[in-house]
Amino acid sequence: MTPRERAVALLDAAHTRRDIRRLAPALDDEPALRRAVWAEGLRRGAELPDEAVGWPARRLLRVARGRSGAARARSNPIAIDEGFRCGACGRQVPPHGRTARNHCPWCLCSLHVDVVPGDRASTCGALMDPVALELVGGAPVLHHRCRGCGARVRVRVLTDGAVPDDWDTVIRLSAEPGG
């Protein structure tokens, strides 16, 4: 196996810090493999300076995976509780009062405005229709599908607050095929 093939195999196998700790000793006495890991890391988009070849093996493997941008991406929800006008039925939706509301309590439609709940980072902006309902740990969860890009999102049915979700609409959705 060539050093490049070994470097690709090492980087593909290094998913967790535990994997990195286990795989790093393979780089200790092989300068050609270190250079191959460095080159493969650059090919994968990692920001590796020339001196990275001399870094400790664990650090070289961790950075060469090229996942630092994904690690910086936000994944936790942002609590934005604000009112809005529903794009589907036109009714004015008040803030929930306890948690962020992202869908109309009457027609259950939403807008595709978030990548992570509350970040308002989606560029789509199309209407999202409720297409299914499931129970997760005894709590009802809506499934929305975007009319614009087809993305699917799951959100909790809000049973409390200033205006709780309309149970007749929730029940009607659960009775539909696929709901």
N, CA, C and O of each residue as an XYZ file, in Angstrom:
716
protein
N       0.857     -1.171      0.000
C       0.000      0.000      0.000
C       0.908      1.242      0.000
O       1.871      1.312      0.764
N       0.598      2.203     -0.850
C       1.408      3.420     -0.943
C       1.145      4.318      0.272
O       0.124      4.174      0.944
N       2.084      5.259      0.553
C       1.844      6.172      1.667
C       0.549      6.977      1.488
O      -0.142      7.241      2.472
N       0.209      7.367      0.264
C      -1.031      8.114      0.035
C      -2.252      7.260      0.381
O      -3.179      7.737      1.037
N      -2.254      6.004     -0.058
C      -3.374      5.105      0.249
C      -3.489      4.883      1.759
O      -4.594      4.837      2.300
N      -2.357      4.748      2.430
C      -2.375      4.585      3.886
C      -2.892      5.855      4.569
O      -3.632      5.782      5.551
N      -2.492      7.028      4.038
C      -2.955      8.298      4.604
C      -4.464      8.424      4.461
O      -5.141      8.833      5.404
N      -5.000      8.077      3.292
C      -6.445      8.131      3.075
C      -7.148      7.189      4.043
O      -8.159      7.558      4.642
N      -6.628      5.985      4.201
C      -7.229      5.007      5.124
C      -7.189      5.516      6.561
O      -8.167      5.382      7.296
N      -6.057      6.101      6.966
C      -5.947      6.644      8.327
C      -6.970      7.757      8.560
O      -7.668      7.756      9.574
N      -7.059      8.695      7.634
C      -7.985      9.816      7.812
C      -9.441      9.363      7.764
O     -10.286      9.913      8.470
N      -9.737      8.366      6.936
C     -11.107      7.850      6.875
C     -11.495      7.096      8.143
O     -12.670      7.048      8.509
N     -10.502      6.507      8.811
C     -10.779      5.744     10.030
C     -10.796      6.617     11.283
O     -11.259      6.176     12.335
N     -10.296      7.851     11.183
C     -10.180      8.728     12.356
C     -11.457      9.536     12.538
O     -11.541     10.679     12.088
N     -12.451      8.946     13.197
C     -13.737      9.614     13.420
C     -13.790     10.333     14.757
O     -14.333     11.435     14.849
N     -13.242      9.732     15.774
C     -13.331     10.277     17.127
C     -11.926     10.516     17.687
O     -10.933     10.082     17.104
N     -11.860     11.208     18.817
C     -10.565     11.412     19.468
C      -9.949     10.077     19.885
O      -8.728      9.919     19.876
N     -10.784      9.140     20.243
C     -10.286      7.807     20.616
C      -9.632      7.139     19.412
O      -8.571      6.527     19.540
N     -10.265      7.254     18.235
C      -9.679      6.707     17.010
C      -8.332      7.364     16.719
O      -7.365      6.692     16.359
N      -8.284      8.686     16.881
C      -7.048      9.421     16.612
C      -5.944      8.960     17.554
O      -4.805      8.759     17.131
N      -6.278      8.793     18.824
C      -5.293      8.332     19.810
C      -4.769      6.937     19.421
O      -3.586      6.643     19.595
N      -5.648      6.094     18.901
C      -5.280      4.732     18.513
C      -4.444      4.719     17.226
O      -3.523      3.913     17.093
N      -4.764      5.608     16.285
C      -4.112      5.590     14.976
C      -2.827      6.424     14.896
O      -1.977      6.168     14.043
N      -2.684      7.401     15.766
C      -1.548      8.329     15.699
C      -0.180      7.650     15.745
O       0.722      8.102     15.040
N       0.027      6.592     16.532
C       1.364      5.982     16.571
C       1.873      5.515     15.197
O       3.082      5.381     15.010
N       0.986      5.269     14.248
C       1.418      4.852     12.909
C       2.239      5.944     12.225
O       3.023      5.652     11.322
N       2.066      7.202     12.648
C       2.790      8.321     12.037
C       4.142      8.591     12.687
O       4.961      9.316     12.121
N       4.384      8.034     13.839
C       5.557      8.402     14.631
C       6.895      8.170     13.932
O       7.774      9.029     14.001
N       7.068      7.057     13.278
C       8.380      6.737     12.707
C       8.364      6.704     11.177
O       9.276      6.139     10.572
N       7.364      7.288     10.546
C       7.281      7.228      9.087
C       7.094      8.630      8.501
O       5.962      9.089      8.351
N       8.186      9.308      8.173
C       8.090     10.655      7.604
C       7.298     10.697      6.289
O       6.599     11.672      6.015
N       7.410      9.647      5.486
C       6.676      9.630      4.210
C       5.170      9.588      4.457
O       4.398     10.224      3.738
N       4.761      8.842      5.469
C       3.335      8.776      5.804
C       2.854     10.106      6.373
O       1.734     10.526      6.086
N       3.673     10.767      7.165
C       3.319     12.094      7.702
C       3.083     13.080      6.557
O       2.098     13.819      6.559
N       4.007     13.087      5.565
C       3.848     13.992      4.423
C       2.598     13.643      3.633
O       1.901     14.536      3.149
N       2.305     12.353      3.497
C       1.115     11.928      2.759
C      -0.163     12.358      3.493
O      -1.126     12.781      2.853
N      -0.182     12.253      4.835
C      -1.336     12.710      5.619
C      -1.501     14.215      5.462
O      -2.619     14.706      5.306
N      -0.391     14.949      5.503
C      -0.422     16.402      5.326
C      -0.992     16.756      3.945
O      -1.862     17.620      3.835
N      -0.498     16.085      2.891
C      -0.965     16.363      1.526
C      -2.442     16.007      1.363
O      -3.192     16.745      0.723
N      -2.858     14.886      1.935
C      -4.268     14.485      1.847
C      -5.150     15.458      2.615
O      -6.266     15.757      2.192
N      -4.650     15.952      3.744
C      -5.393     16.951      4.510
C      -5.604     18.222      3.694
O      -6.697     18.788      3.698
N      -4.566     18.671      2.997
C      -4.709     19.845      2.126
C      -5.742     19.580      1.040
O      -6.570     20.440      0.739
N      -5.693     18.377      0.447
C      -6.654     18.025     -0.603
C      -8.097     18.051     -0.074
O      -9.028     18.371     -0.812
N      -8.269     17.712      1.203
C      -9.606     17.708      1.814
C     -10.045     19.075      2.321
O     -11.141     19.215      2.863
N      -9.199     20.077      2.148
C      -9.584     21.436      2.523
C      -9.135     21.876      3.906
O      -9.569     22.921      4.390
N      -8.277     21.101      4.550
C      -7.776     21.480      5.880
C      -6.765     22.614      5.733
O      -6.025     22.685      4.752
N      -6.750     23.481      6.710
C      -5.781     24.570      6.729
C      -4.538     24.079      7.461
O      -4.463     24.127      8.688
N      -3.572     23.608      6.691
C      -2.350     23.035      7.255
C      -1.128     23.796      6.743
O      -0.851     23.771      5.544
N      -0.395     24.471      7.627
C       0.849     25.120      7.185
C       1.918     24.077      6.896
O       1.771     22.911      7.264
N       2.984     24.493      6.241
C       4.078     23.569      5.904
C       4.658     22.897      7.145
O       5.021     21.721      7.104
N       4.746     23.638      8.245
C       5.348     23.065      9.456
C       4.442     22.027     10.132
O       4.859     21.392     11.100
N       3.220     21.848      9.644
C       2.303     20.873     10.235
C       2.837     19.454     10.123
O       2.459     18.586     10.910
N       3.718     19.207      9.145
C       4.310     17.876      9.007
C       5.052     17.487     10.284
O       5.134     16.303     10.614
N       5.591     18.464     10.999
C       6.331     18.205     12.232
C       5.486     18.246     13.495
O       6.008     18.039     14.590
N       4.194     18.510     13.363
C       3.317     18.554     14.540
C       3.241     17.185     15.199
O       3.584     16.179     14.579
N       2.790     17.135     16.463
C       2.516     15.830     17.085
C       1.479     15.066     16.242
O       0.576     15.661     15.655
N       1.633     13.760     16.200
C       0.815     12.924     15.310
C      -0.684     13.106     15.533
O      -1.452     13.175     14.574
N      -1.098     13.184     16.790
C      -2.537     13.349     17.069
C      -3.072     14.636     16.463
O      -4.125     14.645     15.826
N      -2.331     15.728     16.667
C      -2.776     17.025     16.150
C      -2.820     17.002     14.624
O      -3.776     17.491     14.022
N      -1.794     16.437     13.998
C      -1.758     16.354     12.542
C      -2.970     15.589     12.016
O      -3.631     16.045     11.082
N      -3.265     14.437     12.604
C      -4.436     13.651     12.172
C      -5.733     14.426     12.376
O      -6.586     14.461     11.489
N      -5.882     15.049     13.551
C      -7.126     15.759     13.864
C      -7.371     16.897     12.882
O      -8.487     17.051     12.385
N      -6.345     17.697     12.596
C      -6.516     18.843     11.716
C      -6.620     18.403     10.251
O      -7.365     19.003      9.476
N      -5.880     17.364      9.873
C      -5.876     16.905      8.478
C      -7.216     16.336      8.040
O      -7.474     16.241      6.840
N      -8.075     15.955      8.976
C      -9.392     15.448      8.589
C     -10.212     16.501      7.861
O     -11.134     16.161      7.120
N      -9.889     17.782      8.061
C     -10.565     18.851      7.331
C     -11.972     19.117      7.805
O     -12.821     19.527      7.014
N     -12.238     18.895      9.071
C     -13.598     19.069      9.596
C     -13.732     20.266     10.518
O     -14.754     20.409     11.190
N     -12.738     21.121     10.567
C     -12.789     22.228     11.526
C     -13.927     23.191     11.210
O     -14.531     23.740     12.131
N     -14.234     23.410      9.933
C     -15.356     24.285      9.585
C     -16.680     23.713     10.057
O     -17.529     24.446     10.563
N     -16.863     22.407      9.896
C     -18.091     21.767     10.347
C     -18.198     21.802     11.865
O     -19.297     21.883     12.414
N     -17.061     21.741     12.539
C     -17.083     21.776     14.003
C     -17.510     23.146     14.511
O     -18.069     23.265     15.602
N     -17.246     24.175     13.721
C     -17.622     25.524     14.142
C     -19.065     25.863     13.798
O     -19.584     26.876     14.268
N     -19.724     25.039     12.990
C     -21.114     25.304     12.615
C     -22.018     25.123     13.826
O     -21.872     24.164     14.584
N     -22.939     26.038     13.998
C     -23.839     25.992     15.138
C     -24.816     24.833     14.974
O     -25.343     24.614     13.883
N     -25.057     24.095     16.045
C     -26.001     22.982     15.987
C     -27.054     23.064     17.088
O     -28.000     22.276     17.084
N     -26.916     23.992     18.025
C     -27.913     24.104     19.080
C     -28.929     25.188     18.721
O     -28.566     26.185     18.095
N     -30.176     25.012     19.100
C     -31.219     25.977     18.754
C     -30.995     27.337     19.402
O     -30.384     27.447     20.465
N     -31.501     28.360     18.743
C     -31.456     29.722     19.250
C     -32.894     30.088     19.604
O     -33.775     30.007     18.748
N     -33.145     30.484     20.834
C     -34.512     30.771     21.275
C     -34.941     32.158     20.811
O     -34.631     33.160     21.455
N     -35.653     32.207     19.697
C     -36.223     33.458     19.198
C     -37.734     33.283     19.263
O     -38.313     32.525     18.484
N     -38.356     33.976     20.180
C     -39.803     33.879     20.343
C     -40.426     35.182     19.871
O     -40.470     36.168     20.607
N     -40.905     35.172     18.637
C     -41.487     36.377     18.071
C     -42.757     36.027     17.305
O     -42.918     34.905     16.826
N     -43.650     36.994     17.197
C     -44.869     36.803     16.441
C     -44.602     36.973     14.956
O     -43.579     37.530     14.558
N     -45.539     36.483     14.132
C     -45.406     36.603     12.680
C     -46.769     36.437     12.032
O     -47.719     35.994     12.677
N     -46.864     36.788     10.770
C     -48.086     36.575      9.998
C     -47.901     35.295      9.195
O     -46.910     35.145      8.479
N     -48.850     34.372      9.312
C     -48.761     33.081      8.629
C     -48.829     33.302      7.118
O     -49.720     33.993      6.625
N     -47.891     32.717      6.397
C     -47.860     32.827      4.945
C     -48.894     31.966      4.260
O     -49.161     32.166      3.075
N     -49.492     31.009      4.964
C     -50.485     30.119      4.359
C     -51.907     30.610      4.597
O     -52.683     30.741      3.651
N     -52.259     30.884      5.863
C     -53.647     31.274      6.173
C     -53.794     32.767      6.432
O     -54.917     33.270      6.481
N     -52.684     33.490      6.599
C     -52.727     34.936      6.769
C     -53.029     35.435      8.173
O     -53.091     36.646      8.382
N     -53.217     34.555      9.136
C     -53.524     34.987     10.494
C     -52.275     35.483     11.211
O     -51.165     35.021     10.944
N     -52.470     36.427     12.124
C     -51.379     36.944     12.933
C     -51.113     35.956     14.066
O     -52.012     35.657     14.852
N     -49.890     35.451     14.151
C     -49.503     34.453     15.154
C     -48.727     35.160     16.255
O     -47.697     35.777     15.984
N     -49.209     35.078     17.507
C     -48.487     35.736     18.608
C     -47.279     34.914     19.044
O     -47.194     33.728     18.725
N     -46.343     35.526     19.770
C     -45.233     34.734     20.335
C     -45.784     33.660     21.264
O     -46.865     33.818     21.833
N     -45.049     32.580     21.415
C     -45.508     31.470     22.249
C     -45.450     31.832     23.729
O     -46.362     31.498     24.485
N     -44.392     32.509     24.144
C     -44.273     32.903     25.538
C     -43.304     32.068     26.335
O     -42.774     32.545     27.339
N     -43.049     30.829     25.925
C     -42.135     29.969     26.659
C     -40.990     29.494     25.769
O     -39.846     29.423     26.218
N     -41.280     29.178     24.544
C     -40.275     28.681     23.605
C     -40.528     29.304     22.240
O     -41.587     29.888     22.011
N     -39.587     29.186     21.354
C     -39.744     29.777     20.021
C     -40.842     29.053     19.258
O     -40.889     27.824     19.224
N     -41.720     29.830     18.650
C     -42.770     29.265     17.807
C     -42.317     29.398     16.368
O     -41.894     30.474     15.946
N     -42.400     28.310     15.606
C     -41.978     28.400     14.218
C     -43.070     27.966     13.239
O     -42.817     27.849     12.040
N     -44.281     27.729     13.747
C     -45.366     27.351     12.844
C     -46.681     27.954     13.341
O     -46.819     28.303     14.514
N     -47.625     28.065     12.436
C     -48.935     28.635     12.744
C     -49.734     27.646     13.600
O     -49.801     26.464     13.260
N     -50.335     28.100     14.697
C     -51.090     27.174     15.544
C     -52.415     26.732     14.931
O     -53.013     25.761     15.393
N     -52.883     27.432     13.895
C     -54.179     27.098     13.306
C     -54.057     26.172     12.097
O     -54.780     25.180     12.010
N     -53.158     26.478     11.170
C     -53.028     25.625      9.975
C     -51.778     24.744     10.039
O     -51.606     23.865      9.194
N     -50.905     24.963     11.023
C     -49.684     24.215     11.284
C     -48.599     24.400     10.219
O     -47.601     23.680     10.237
N     -48.774     25.357      9.286
C     -47.759     25.632      8.270
C     -46.631     26.469      8.863
O     -46.792     27.106      9.905
N     -45.503     26.456      8.191
C     -44.319     27.157      8.651
C     -43.616     27.768      7.453
O     -44.008     27.533      6.310
N     -42.578     28.552      7.711
C     -41.712     29.060      6.656
C     -40.340     28.437      6.811
O     -39.884     28.211      7.932
N     -39.677     28.159      5.701
C     -38.339     27.587      5.739
C     -37.337     28.725      5.882
O     -36.764     29.192      4.898
N     -37.132     29.167      7.128
C     -36.233     30.288      7.399
C     -35.030     29.888      8.246
O     -34.089     30.673      8.369
N     -35.030     28.697      8.829
C     -33.950     28.281      9.730
C     -33.182     27.088      9.174
O     -33.756     26.207      8.534
N     -31.889     27.072      9.424
C     -31.074     25.878      9.227
C     -31.017     25.155     10.566
O     -31.306     23.961     10.652
N     -30.641     25.888     11.608
C     -30.715     25.434     12.986
C     -31.861     26.234     13.597
O     -31.930     27.441     13.365
N     -32.762     25.626     14.365
C     -33.913     26.368     14.878
C     -33.537     27.716     15.487
O     -32.747     27.794     16.428
N     -34.124     28.778     14.927
C     -33.925     30.124     15.436
C     -32.810     30.910     14.784
O     -32.672     32.099     15.069
N     -31.995     30.298     13.911
C     -30.852     31.033     13.353
C     -31.213     31.921     12.160
O     -30.433     32.802     11.796
N     -32.363     31.710     11.554
C     -32.835     32.496     10.407
C     -31.789     32.524      9.291
O     -31.609     33.551      8.637
N     -31.100     31.402      9.072
C     -30.012     31.343      8.100
C     -30.383     30.666      6.787
O     -29.556     30.626      5.877
N     -31.593     30.134      6.655
C     -31.967     29.473      5.410
C     -32.238     30.513      4.336
O     -32.861     31.541      4.604
N     -31.782     30.255      3.142
C     -32.018     31.166      2.026
C     -33.258     30.773      1.234
O     -33.629     31.477      0.295
N     -33.902     29.675      1.585
C     -35.067     29.187      0.841
C     -36.277     30.092      1.048
O     -36.738     30.723      0.097
N     -36.795     30.167      2.254
C     -37.907     31.040      2.581
C     -39.273     30.588      2.095
O     -40.238     31.339      2.232
N     -39.394     29.389      1.532
C     -40.677     28.900      1.014
C     -41.564     28.391      2.151
O     -41.098     28.185      3.271
N     -42.845     28.191      1.848
C     -43.777     27.624      2.828
C     -43.445     26.163      3.080
O     -42.983     25.451      2.188
N     -43.688     25.733      4.300
C     -43.502     24.336      4.680
C     -44.848     23.802      5.153
O     -45.484     24.382      6.034
N     -45.270     22.705      4.565
C     -46.558     22.107      4.895
C     -46.387     20.979      5.906
O     -45.411     20.231      5.846
N     -47.345     20.854      6.847
C     -47.300     19.701      7.749
C     -47.697     18.459      6.964
O     -48.755     18.439      6.335
N     -46.865     17.425      6.990
C     -47.141     16.242      6.185
C     -47.326     14.973      7.006
O     -47.846     13.978      6.500
N     -46.907     14.997      8.260
C     -47.029     13.797      9.086
C     -46.970     14.182     10.556
O     -46.550     15.280     10.921
N     -47.401     13.253     11.375
C     -47.368     13.419     12.824
C     -46.870     12.122     13.420
O     -47.269     11.040     12.991
N     -45.993     12.228     14.416
C     -45.513     11.032     15.114
C     -45.459     11.317     16.606
O     -45.445     12.475     17.023
N     -45.429     10.282     17.393
C     -45.255     10.415     18.829
C     -43.815     10.071     19.168
O     -43.328      8.997     18.815
N     -43.133     10.984     19.854
C     -41.755     10.766     20.284
C     -41.756     10.883     21.804
O     -41.914     11.974     22.350
N     -41.580      9.770     22.471
C     -41.608      9.759     23.927
C     -42.943     10.226     24.477
O     -42.998     10.834     25.546
N     -44.011      9.949     23.759
C     -45.348     10.349     24.188
C     -45.743     11.756     23.786
O     -46.885     12.157     24.013
N     -44.822     12.524     23.190
C     -45.121     13.896     22.768
C     -45.326     13.937     21.256
O     -44.557     13.330     20.510
N     -46.366     14.655     20.795
C     -46.607     14.738     19.350
C     -45.576     15.634     18.653
O     -45.245     16.713     19.144
N     -45.078     15.174     17.511
C     -44.077     15.895     16.721
C     -44.582     15.997     15.285
O     -44.967     14.996     14.680
N     -44.577     17.222     14.744
C     -44.989     17.467     13.361
C     -43.818     17.275     12.412
O     -42.674     17.572     12.758
N     -44.102     16.780     11.223
C     -43.107     16.724     10.153
C     -43.549     17.732      9.098
O     -44.678     17.675      8.610
N     -42.656     18.655      8.749
C     -42.932     19.634      7.707
C     -42.086     19.310      6.483
O     -40.961     18.827      6.611
N     -42.636     19.580      5.279
C     -41.871     19.456      4.039
C     -41.932     20.786      3.320
O     -43.008     21.365      3.168
N     -40.787     21.273      2.877
C     -40.677     22.573      2.214
C     -41.204     22.477      0.791
O     -40.847     21.557      0.055
N     -42.052     23.422      0.402
C     -42.566     23.475     -0.969
C     -41.487     23.881     -1.964
O     -41.557     23.524     -3.140
N     -40.491     24.624     -1.498
C     -39.452     25.136     -2.391
C     -38.340     24.141     -2.666
O     -38.055     23.826     -3.822
N     -37.710     23.645     -1.605
C     -36.526     22.795     -1.788
C     -36.746     21.342     -1.373
O     -35.873     20.502     -1.594
N     -37.899     21.032     -0.774
C     -38.180     19.654     -0.380
C     -37.592     19.229      0.956
O     -37.733     18.071      1.348
N     -36.932     20.147      1.665
C     -36.330     19.802      2.959
C     -37.412     19.344      3.932
O     -38.557     19.789      3.866
N     -37.024     18.449      4.832
C     -37.947     17.959      5.863
C     -37.441     18.399      7.222
O     -36.242     18.351      7.497
N     -38.375     18.834      8.079
C     -38.050     19.330      9.413
C     -39.055     18.752     10.392
O     -40.231     18.596     10.061
N     -38.596     18.432     11.607
C     -39.489     17.961     12.672
C     -39.577     19.026     13.744
O     -38.561     19.588     14.152
N     -40.807     19.311     14.211
C     -41.012     20.274     15.299
C     -42.067     19.735     16.253
O     -42.959     18.983     15.862
N     -41.946     20.138     17.520
C     -42.924     19.699     18.522
C     -44.252     20.417     18.338
O     -44.289     21.584     17.950
N     -45.327     19.719     18.616
C     -46.644     20.344     18.698
C     -46.659     21.111     20.015
O     -46.300     20.566     21.058
N     -47.076     22.376     19.970
C     -47.091     23.209     21.171
C     -48.459     23.103     21.835
O     -49.472     23.509     21.265
N     -48.476     22.558     23.039
C     -49.738     22.292     23.733
C     -50.050     23.335     24.799
O     -51.092     23.258     25.451
N     -49.155     24.316     24.987
C     -49.383     25.342     25.994
C     -49.022     26.696     25.399
O     -48.790     26.804     24.194
N     -48.972     27.714     26.222
C     -48.600     29.047     25.756
C     -49.811     29.903     25.472
O     -50.943     29.509     25.752
N     -49.566     31.089     24.908
C     -50.637     32.044     24.638
C     -51.685     31.450     23.704
O     -52.883     31.577     23.958
N     -51.248     30.808     22.633
C     -52.154     30.161     21.679
C     -51.587     28.781     21.372
O     -50.671     28.672     20.558
N     -52.106     27.710     22.003
C     -51.611     26.361     21.710
C     -52.035     25.929     20.306
O     -52.963     26.495     19.728
N     -51.353     24.928     19.769
C     -51.709     24.416     18.447
C     -53.121     23.846     18.468
O     -53.556     23.260     19.459
N     -53.828     24.030     17.357
C     -55.216     23.584     17.226
C     -55.267     22.055     17.128
O     -54.790     21.463     16.160
N     -55.858     21.430     18.156
C     -55.883     19.967     18.202
C     -56.725     19.354     17.111
O     -56.435     18.240     16.674
N     -57.768     20.044     16.647
C     -58.568     19.504     15.539
C     -57.705     19.341     14.290
O     -57.808     18.340     13.581
N     -56.851     20.337     14.028
C     -55.961     20.257     12.867
C     -54.914     19.173     13.071
O     -54.598     18.447     12.128
N     -54.367     19.042     14.275
C     -53.382     18.014     14.576
C     -54.000     16.626     14.389
O     -53.383     15.743     13.793
N     -55.212     16.439     14.898
C     -55.903     15.144     14.778
C     -56.230     14.826     13.322
O     -56.102     13.683     12.882
N     -56.653     15.853     12.577
C     -56.945     15.678     11.146
C     -55.676     15.238     10.415
O     -55.725     14.358      9.556
N     -54.548     15.847     10.756
C     -53.282     15.479     10.124
C     -52.905     14.034     10.467
O     -52.409     13.304      9.609
N     -53.136     13.620     11.714
C     -52.790     12.259     12.105
C     -53.671     11.216     11.435
O     -53.275     10.057     11.311
N     -54.871     11.619     11.000
C     -55.789     10.688     10.355
C     -55.495     10.522      8.867
O     -55.960      9.567      8.245
N     -54.709     11.468      8.283
C     -54.392     11.391      6.854
C     -53.388     10.259      6.605
O     -52.620      9.904      7.499
N     -53.394      9.697      5.402
C     -52.414      8.648      5.074
C     -50.984      9.196      5.228
O     -50.675     10.283      4.738
N     -50.134      8.449      5.899
C     -48.765      8.883      6.143
C     -48.646      9.772      7.347
O     -47.532     10.145      7.714
N     -49.770     10.142      7.997
C     -49.743     11.049      9.144
C     -49.708     10.344     10.443
O     -49.683     10.986     11.493
